[in-house]
């Protein structure tokens, strides 16, 4: 349970860090596309990870499935730390004072919308298996393919690789 709470808490932090790094490192005309690729990666993780996690839990038991997921998160974290370029750009203020940005309405609204969307998606996934098996009478062996279809639909809804997020460069007049 502790591993699940820790990996869940790190999920958003890592995702936001990746997006900020993509925006900082990508050329101006490719920033939206790079953020879109990160979102696409999250969609692929949903498409493949949820059904595979379900299959692992059915095969090995839920404790082993959580253990393997936690191990994969730790390995991925090491790979990210080793392979990420060092960003030596100066930063703004750090520490508790830097949280003042959360008092801005648009920032707070964005954080709230992101949290609500993530909570909704994770709540759906938490109750999907019992709903399908106990509520709808779906056999256990059919759950992973159904979750795969649900993930594919989510992926299709993201709009691909972020081309729709690319904004034209601002004129400097």
C-alpha positions as CSV (number, residue, x, y, z in Angstrom):
1,X,0.0,0.0,0.0
2,X,2.8,2.4,0.9
3,X,4.5,1.7,-2.5
4,X,1.2,2.5,-4.3
5,X,0.8,5.8,-2.4
6,X,4.4,6.8,-3.1
7,X,4.3,5.9,-6.8
8,X,0.9,7.7,-7.2
9,X,2.2,10.8,-5.5
10,X,5.3,10.8,-7.7
11,X,3.3,10.3,-10.9
12,X,2.1,13.9,-11.2
13,X,5.4,15.3,-10.0
14,X,7.4,13.4,-12.6
15,X,4.8,14.2,-15.4
16,X,5.0,17.9,-14.6
17,X,8.8,17.8,-14.5
18,X,8.9,16.1,-17.9
19,X,6.6,18.7,-19.4
20,X,8.5,21.7,-17.9
21,X,11.8,20.2,-19.2
22,X,10.3,19.6,-22.6
23,X,9.1,23.3,-22.8
24,X,12.5,24.5,-21.5
25,X,14.7,22.3,-23.8
26,X,12.6,22.3,-27.0
27,X,12.8,25.0,-29.7
28,X,10.0,27.4,-29.4
29,X,8.2,26.1,-32.5
30,X,8.2,22.5,-31.2
31,X,7.2,23.0,-27.5
32,X,3.6,22.1,-27.9
33,X,4.5,19.0,-29.9
34,X,6.9,17.8,-27.3
35,X,4.4,18.3,-24.5
36,X,1.9,16.3,-26.7
37,X,4.4,13.5,-27.0
38,X,4.7,13.3,-23.2
39,X,0.9,13.2,-23.0
40,X,0.9,10.5,-25.8
41,X,3.3,8.5,-23.6
42,X,0.9,8.7,-20.7
43,X,-1.8,7.4,-23.0
44,X,0.3,4.5,-24.2
45,X,1.0,3.7,-20.5
46,X,-2.7,3.6,-19.9
47,X,-3.4,1.5,-23.0
48,X,-0.7,-1.1,-22.1
49,X,-0.1,-0.7,-18.4
50,X,-3.6,-1.1,-17.0
51,X,-4.4,-4.3,-18.8
52,X,-0.9,-5.7,-18.2
53,X,-1.2,-4.8,-14.5
54,X,-4.6,-6.5,-14.4
55,X,-3.2,-9.6,-16.1
56,X,-0.2,-9.6,-13.7
57,X,-2.6,-9.3,-10.7
58,X,-4.7,-12.2,-12.0
59,X,-1.6,-14.4,-12.6
60,X,0.7,-13.6,-9.7
61,X,-1.6,-11.9,-7.2
62,X,-2.0,-8.2,-6.5
63,X,0.9,-7.9,-4.1
64,X,3.4,-9.2,-6.8
65,X,1.8,-6.9,-9.4
66,X,2.3,-3.9,-7.1
67,X,5.8,-5.0,-6.3
68,X,6.7,-5.3,-10.0
69,X,5.1,-2.0,-10.8
70,X,7.1,-0.3,-8.0
71,X,10.3,-1.9,-9.2
72,X,9.6,-0.7,-12.8
73,X,9.0,2.8,-11.4
74,X,12.3,2.8,-9.5
75,X,14.2,1.5,-12.6
76,X,12.6,4.2,-14.7
77,X,13.5,6.9,-12.2
78,X,17.2,5.8,-12.3
79,X,17.2,5.8,-16.1
80,X,15.6,9.3,-16.1
81,X,18.2,10.7,-13.7
82,X,21.1,9.2,-15.6
83,X,19.9,10.1,-19.1
84,X,18.4,13.6,-18.6
85,X,20.5,16.5,-19.7
86,X,21.6,18.8,-16.9
87,X,19.8,22.1,-17.0
88,X,22.0,24.8,-15.7
89,X,19.6,27.6,-16.5
90,X,19.1,30.0,-13.5
91,X,15.9,29.5,-11.7
92,X,13.5,31.8,-9.8
93,X,13.1,31.8,-6.1
94,X,13.1,28.4,-4.4
95,X,11.6,27.2,-1.2
96,X,8.3,27.9,0.4
97,X,8.2,31.4,-1.1
98,X,8.0,30.0,-4.6
99,X,4.6,28.5,-3.8
100,X,3.1,32.0,-4.0
101,X,2.5,31.2,-7.7
102,X,-0.4,29.0,-6.4
103,X,-2.2,32.1,-5.2
104,X,-2.7,33.2,-8.9
105,X,-6.2,32.3,-10.1
106,X,-5.3,30.8,-13.5
107,X,-2.5,28.7,-11.9
108,X,-4.7,27.5,-9.1
109,X,-7.5,26.7,-11.6
110,X,-5.1,24.7,-13.8
111,X,-3.8,22.7,-10.8
112,X,-7.4,22.1,-9.7
113,X,-8.5,20.9,-13.2
114,X,-5.5,18.7,-13.5
115,X,-6.1,17.2,-10.1
116,X,-9.8,16.6,-10.8
117,X,-9.1,15.0,-14.2
118,X,-6.4,12.7,-12.7
119,X,-8.6,11.8,-9.7
120,X,-11.5,11.0,-12.0
121,X,-9.4,8.8,-14.3
122,X,-7.8,6.9,-11.4
123,X,-11.1,6.5,-9.6
124,X,-12.6,4.9,-12.7
125,X,-9.6,2.6,-13.0
126,X,-9.8,1.7,-9.3
127,X,-13.4,0.5,-9.6
128,X,-13.4,-0.7,-13.1
129,X,-12.5,-4.4,-12.4
130,X,-15.1,-4.9,-9.6
131,X,-17.7,-3.1,-11.6
132,X,-17.1,-5.2,-14.6
133,X,-16.8,-8.6,-12.8
134,X,-19.2,-8.2,-9.9
135,X,-21.6,-5.6,-11.3
136,X,-21.8,-6.4,-15.0
137,X,-20.9,-10.2,-14.8
138,X,-17.9,-9.9,-17.1
139,X,-15.6,-13.0,-16.8
140,X,-12.2,-12.3,-15.3
141,X,-10.4,-13.3,-18.5
142,X,-12.3,-10.6,-20.4
143,X,-11.3,-7.7,-18.1
144,X,-7.8,-7.1,-19.6
145,X,-9.0,-6.9,-23.2
146,X,-11.8,-4.5,-22.1
147,X,-9.3,-2.3,-20.3
148,X,-7.1,-2.4,-23.4
149,X,-10.0,-1.1,-25.5
150,X,-10.8,1.6,-22.9
151,X,-7.1,2.7,-22.9
152,X,-7.0,2.7,-26.7
153,X,-10.1,5.0,-26.8
154,X,-8.4,7.3,-24.3
155,X,-5.3,7.4,-26.5
156,X,-7.4,8.1,-29.6
157,X,-9.0,11.0,-27.7
158,X,-5.6,12.7,-27.0
159,X,-5.3,13.8,-30.6
160,X,-2.0,12.1,-31.4
161,X,1.4,13.6,-31.0
162,X,0.5,17.1,-30.1
163,X,0.4,18.7,-33.5
164,X,-2.9,20.4,-32.4
165,X,-1.0,21.9,-29.5
166,X,1.6,23.7,-31.6
167,X,1.0,27.4,-31.6
168,X,2.5,29.6,-34.3
169,X,5.6,31.5,-33.1
170,X,4.7,35.0,-31.8
171,X,5.8,37.9,-33.9
172,X,8.4,40.0,-32.2
173,X,7.1,43.4,-33.4
